[in-house]
Amino acid sequence: MLKELFGTYEGQLSLAVIVAVIGIAIFFTRLFLKKMSAGE
């Protein structure tokens, strides 16, 4: 499974999408927490 994830084009594309989604989730979580603490 890891060989397919890192070895094929589709696997690398899937890995890039997973990393991007996790990065976006972290970014929005930090943004919302900052906005909520600034509003109080």
Buried (B, 14 or more C-beta within 10 A) or exposed (E): EEEEEEEEEEBEEEEEEEEEEEEEEEEEEEEEEEEEEEEE
